[in-house]
Amino acid sequence: MNKKTMDDVALAGKRVLVRVDFNVPLDHGRVADDTRLTASLPTIRKIIESKGRGILMSHLGRPKGEAKPDLTLKPVAARLSELLDQPVAFATDCIGDQAAGVVRSLKDGEVCLLENLRFHRAEEKNDPEFARQLAAWGDIYVNDAFGTAHRAHASTEGITKFITTCVAGYLMKAELNYLGGLLSDPKRPFVAVLGGAKVSGKLEVITHLMDKLDVFLIGGGMAFTFIKAQGKEIGKSLVEDELVGTARQILDDAKRLNKKFMLPVDCVMAKDLEPASKAAIADIGAIAPDMAGYDIGPKSARQFAERIGQAKTIFWNGPMGVFEHASFGGGTRVVAHAIAGATQSGAVSVVGGGDSVSAAREAGVSDKLSHISTGGGASLEFMEGKILPGVAALNDR
């Protein structure tokens, strides 16, 4: 990684303005899942221990420029206080006099959280004046919100035009190191496990990784567009007909480049996702006309697990089926445990995408993987080879 980090600057006595990703679920005014908060703790604790003054800012939900009480970050400040075991002051706006008073009152080693950035339309519009007002709170800017780094917003890109010292936090550093390592120097065999509903969301990833990967394992609904491209019967399974030709070209490219491109050989099918619908296993090509595939089958799961077991580097994005339904979660669980097993045997595993992260947690393997990316869309765009504005704006080494 060629970007400066917090370790490259002196924080003592400085106002350290940190873009965090506290876009967390709330339930009746309490944080329902504090995963993103705990992921930010190393960065925040570094500021506290260095006797800096931490000013945290984040968005929450999609208020579309309106101050909506159900999207306030005040419950987040309360939960963060518990996690840090010290008070976290809360500003009822992210700019203006009240925010200024909260920031001015901070002493070395103390932390405050500003109100939801997206209560102002100017945030997503990357308005220069709004960015300048945010920048007024900090001597040093730290971006620790990789999940928003693919957006050029006032708090991720615009702000860097008004603060000279702009560096990566520890979570951002970990994301760039792990994801960057996949693209620059992966141990081989390098295997990508790609799933999810639609191939359209993964096309650029597949194209960009074609010359870097050794094996593609394709599951989820997206597999059926490739299966149809092979001329096989898919019943009522999800397919993007407009991309069948593109899928055929990808299959041809993989064969020409001697890449292993594995599709399911069987699936778990049903008439629909209603609880009363009975699930059955069918070989690919033998799916009943009134049925749809909702998970990879047991033979496919075994084949995928075997390939994963041989891998030295693994990138996983997307479940193998509709894992939220008990009848269609088996393939994803087998894959998740195979990735965990390979990791314990020395492979580097990186999981990106909200559904994959949820699936890893549900399978009980999230603590057995090398890195779980918090990036979502940013992770995918990084793996597509795109420049992320929030990363590009940070100081180079």
WOFEN-V586573 format. One record per pair of residues at least 24 apart in sequence whose C-alpha atoms are under 7 Angstrom apart, sorted by sequence separation. I is the first residue (numbers start at 1). J is the second residue. D is the distance in Angstrom with one decimal. If there is no record, write none. Layout:
# WOFEN-V586573
I | J | D
I | J | D
This chain:
# WOFEN-V586573
88 | 112 | 5.0
89 | 113 | 6.2
90 | 114 | 6.0
91 | 115 | 5.8
130 | 154 | 6.8
131 | 155 | 6.4
135 | 159 | 5.7
139 | 163 | 6.9
141 | 165 | 6.2
142 | 166 | 5.8
143 | 167 | 6.4
144 | 168 | 6.1
190 | 214 | 5.3
191 | 215 | 4.7
192 | 216 | 5.1
193 | 217 | 4.8
194 | 218 | 5.1
195 | 219 | 4.6
196 | 220 | 4.8
197 | 221 | 4.3
198 | 222 | 4.4
269 | 293 | 4.2
296 | 320 | 6.1
336 | 360 | 6.0
352 | 376 | 6.1
88 | 113 | 6.8
140 | 165 | 5.2
141 | 166 | 4.7
142 | 167 | 5.0
143 | 168 | 5.1
144 | 169 | 4.5
189 | 214 | 5.9
190 | 215 | 6.5
191 | 216 | 6.0
192 | 217 | 6.1
193 | 218 | 6.2
194 | 219 | 6.3
195 | 220 | 4.5
196 | 221 | 5.9
197 | 222 | 5.2
268 | 293 | 5.6
269 | 294 | 5.7
295 | 320 | 5.9
296 | 321 | 6.5
340 | 365 | 6.2
126 | 152 | 6.5
140 | 166 | 6.2
141 | 167 | 6.3
142 | 168 | 5.4
143 | 169 | 5.7
144 | 170 | 6.8
146 | 172 | 5.4
196 | 222 | 6.2
267 | 293 | 5.7
268 | 294 | 5.8
295 | 321 | 3.9
343 | 369 | 6.1
126 | 153 | 4.4
127 | 154 | 6.1
131 | 158 | 5.5
132 | 159 | 6.3
135 | 162 | 6.1
142 | 169 | 5.7
144 | 171 | 5.6
145 | 172 | 6.5
195 | 222 | 6.4
268 | 295 | 5.1
294 | 321 | 5.3
295 | 322 | 6.4
336 | 363 | 6.7
343 | 370 | 6.9
352 | 379 | 6.1
125 | 153 | 6.3
126 | 154 | 4.0
131 | 159 | 4.7
135 | 163 | 6.3
144 | 172 | 4.9
267 | 295 | 5.6
268 | 296 | 6.0
294 | 322 | 5.8
337 | 365 | 6.6
340 | 368 | 5.4
124 | 153 | 4.9
267 | 296 | 4.3
268 | 297 | 5.3
305 | 334 | 6.9
309 | 338 | 6.4
336 | 365 | 6.9
340 | 369 | 5.7
123 | 153 | 5.7
124 | 154 | 6.6
128 | 158 | 6.2
132 | 162 | 6.1
266 | 296 | 6.2
267 | 297 | 3.9
301 | 331 | 5.4
305 | 335 | 5.8
308 | 338 | 6.3
333 | 363 | 5.6
123 | 154 | 5.0
266 | 297 | 4.7
304 | 335 | 6.9
308 | 339 | 6.3
311 | 342 | 7.0
123 | 155 | 6.7
126 | 158 | 5.9
264 | 296 | 6.0
266 | 299 | 6.4
295 | 328 | 5.1
298 | 331 | 6.9
301 | 334 | 6.3
305 | 338 | 5.3
309 | 342 | 5.2
103 | 137 | 6.9
265 | 299 | 6.9
266 | 300 | 6.0
294 | 328 | 6.0
295 | 329 | 6.9
297 | 331 | 6.6
301 | 335 | 6.7
308 | 342 | 6.7
313 | 347 | 5.4
314 | 348 | 6.2
315 | 349 | 6.0
316 | 350 | 6.3
317 | 351 | 6.1
265 | 300 | 5.5
296 | 331 | 5.5
312 | 347 | 4.2
313 | 348 | 4.8
314 | 349 | 4.6
315 | 350 | 5.0
316 | 351 | 4.8
317 | 352 | 5.2
318 | 353 | 6.7
11 | 47 | 6.6
16 | 52 | 6.6
20 | 56 | 6.6
22 | 58 | 5.8
23 | 59 | 6.0
24 | 60 | 6.9
77 | 113 | 6.3
264 | 300 | 5.1
295 | 331 | 6.3
311 | 347 | 6.5
312 | 348 | 6.2
313 | 349 | 5.9
314 | 350 | 6.2
315 | 351 | 5.9
316 | 352 | 6.3
317 | 353 | 5.7
319 | 355 | 6.6
15 | 52 | 6.3
16 | 53 | 5.7
17 | 54 | 6.2
18 | 55 | 6.0
19 | 56 | 6.1
20 | 57 | 6.0
21 | 58 | 5.6
22 | 59 | 6.7
23 | 60 | 4.4
318 | 355 | 6.2
319 | 356 | 5.7
12 | 50 | 5.3
13 | 51 | 6.1
14 | 52 | 5.1
15 | 53 | 4.8
16 | 54 | 5.0
17 | 55 | 4.7
18 | 56 | 4.9
19 | 57 | 5.1
20 | 58 | 5.4
22 | 60 | 6.6
23 | 61 | 6.3
95 | 133 | 6.4
318 | 356 | 5.1
11 | 50 | 6.0
12 | 51 | 4.8
13 | 52 | 4.9
14 | 53 | 6.0
15 | 54 | 6.3
16 | 55 | 6.0
17 | 56 | 6.0
18 | 57 | 6.2
19 | 58 | 6.0
95 | 134 | 6.4
317 | 356 | 5.8
11 | 51 | 6.9
12 | 52 | 4.6
13 | 53 | 6.8
223 | 263 | 6.5
319 | 359 | 6.9
11 | 52 | 5.1
73 | 115 | 5.7
37 | 80 | 6.9
72 | 115 | 6.6
73 | 116 | 6.0
31 | 75 | 6.4
72 | 116 | 6.2
215 | 259 | 6.0
216 | 260 | 6.1
217 | 261 | 6.3
218 | 262 | 6.2
219 | 263 | 6.7
30 | 75 | 5.5
31 | 76 | 6.3
214 | 259 | 5.5
215 | 260 | 4.6
216 | 261 | 4.8
217 | 262 | 5.0
218 | 263 | 5.2
219 | 264 | 6.5
29 | 75 | 6.1
214 | 260 | 6.3
215 | 261 | 6.0
216 | 262 | 6.0
217 | 263 | 6.4
31 | 79 | 6.9
279 | 327 | 6.9
234 | 285 | 6.4
67 | 119 | 4.8
233 | 285 | 4.7
235 | 287 | 5.5
53 | 106 | 6.4
65 | 118 | 5.6
66 | 119 | 4.8
232 | 285 | 5.0
233 | 286 | 6.6
234 | 287 | 5.8
235 | 288 | 5.6
236 | 289 | 6.4
53 | 107 | 6.4
64 | 118 | 6.5
65 | 119 | 4.4
66 | 120 | 6.6
233 | 287 | 6.5
235 | 289 | 4.2
236 | 290 | 6.0
53 | 108 | 5.2
63 | 118 | 6.2
64 | 119 | 6.8
65 | 120 | 4.4
235 | 290 | 6.1
236 | 291 | 5.5
237 | 292 | 4.0
52 | 108 | 5.2
53 | 109 | 5.6
54 | 110 | 6.3
55 | 111 | 5.9
56 | 112 | 6.1
57 | 113 | 6.0
60 | 116 | 6.0
63 | 119 | 6.1
65 | 121 | 4.1
235 | 291 | 5.6
236 | 292 | 4.6
237 | 293 | 5.4
51 | 108 | 4.8
52 | 109 | 5.3
53 | 110 | 5.4
54 | 111 | 4.5
55 | 112 | 5.1
56 | 113 | 4.7
57 | 114 | 5.2
59 | 116 | 4.9
64 | 121 | 6.3
235 | 292 | 5.7
51 | 109 | 4.3
53 | 111 | 6.0
54 | 112 | 6.3
55 | 113 | 6.0
56 | 114 | 6.1
58 | 116 | 6.0
59 | 117 | 5.0
58 | 117 | 6.0
59 | 118 | 5.6
49 | 109 | 6.5
57 | 117 | 7.0
268 | 328 | 6.9
48 | 109 | 4.1
47 | 109 | 6.8
48 | 110 | 6.3
220 | 295 | 6.3
219 | 296 | 6.4
217 | 304 | 6.6
13 | 108 | 5.8
220 | 319 | 6.1
220 | 320 | 4.2
221 | 321 | 6.9
219 | 320 | 4.6
220 | 321 | 4.6
191 | 308 | 6.9
17 | 137 | 6.7
191 | 311 | 6.1
17 | 138 | 4.9
190 | 311 | 6.0
16 | 138 | 5.4
189 | 311 | 4.9
190 | 312 | 6.1
191 | 313 | 6.2
192 | 314 | 5.7
193 | 315 | 6.1
194 | 316 | 6.0
195 | 317 | 6.3
196 | 318 | 4.5
15 | 138 | 4.9
16 | 139 | 6.1
17 | 140 | 6.1
18 | 141 | 5.9
19 | 142 | 6.3
20 | 143 | 6.8
188 | 311 | 6.6
189 | 312 | 5.4
190 | 313 | 4.7
191 | 314 | 4.9
192 | 315 | 4.7
193 | 316 | 4.6
194 | 317 | 5.0
195 | 318 | 4.0
196 | 319 | 5.3
15 | 139 | 5.2
16 | 140 | 4.9
17 | 141 | 4.9
18 | 142 | 4.6
19 | 143 | 4.9
20 | 144 | 5.2
21 | 145 | 4.8
188 | 312 | 5.3
189 | 313 | 6.5
190 | 314 | 5.9
191 | 315 | 6.5
192 | 316 | 5.9
193 | 317 | 6.3
194 | 318 | 5.4
195 | 319 | 5.0
196 | 320 | 6.6
14 | 139 | 6.1
15 | 140 | 6.4
16 | 141 | 6.0
17 | 142 | 6.1
18 | 143 | 5.8
19 | 144 | 5.7
20 | 145 | 4.7
187 | 312 | 5.4
188 | 313 | 6.3
195 | 320 | 5.3
16 | 142 | 7.0
18 | 144 | 6.8
19 | 145 | 5.9
21 | 147 | 6.9
43 | 169 | 5.8
187 | 313 | 5.6
43 | 170 | 5.5
186 | 313 | 6.2
42 | 170 | 6.7
40 | 171 | 6.5
39 | 171 | 6.8
19 | 155 | 6.7
6 | 167 | 6.1
5 | 167 | 4.8
6 | 168 | 6.2
4 | 167 | 5.2
5 | 168 | 4.4
6 | 169 | 5.8
4 | 168 | 6.3
5 | 169 | 6.0
1 | 176 | 6.5
205 | 380 | 6.9
1 | 177 | 6.1
208 | 384 | 5.5
208 | 385 | 6.7
205 | 383 | 6.0
205 | 384 | 4.6
204 | 384 | 5.5
175 | 373 | 6.4
147 | 374 | 5.9
167 | 394 | 5.4
147 | 375 | 3.8
150 | 378 | 5.2
166 | 394 | 5.1
167 | 395 | 5.9
146 | 375 | 5.5
147 | 376 | 6.1
149 | 378 | 6.4
166 | 395 | 5.5
147 | 377 | 7.0
148 | 378 | 6.7
165 | 395 | 7.0
147 | 378 | 5.5
146 | 378 | 6.8
157 | 389 | 6.2
157 | 390 | 5.2
160 | 393 | 6.4
156 | 390 | 5.0
157 | 393 | 6.0
152 | 389 | 5.5
150 | 388 | 4.5
151 | 389 | 6.3
152 | 390 | 6.4
149 | 388 | 5.7
150 | 389 | 5.7
151 | 390 | 6.8
149 | 389 | 6.1
150 | 390 | 6.2
149 | 390 | 4.1
149 | 391 | 6.1
3 | 394 | 6.5
4 | 395 | 5.7
3 | 395 | 5.8
4 | 396 | 5.7
3 | 396 | 4.4
4 | 397 | 5.2
2 | 396 | 5.8
3 | 397 | 5.4
2 | 397 | 5.6
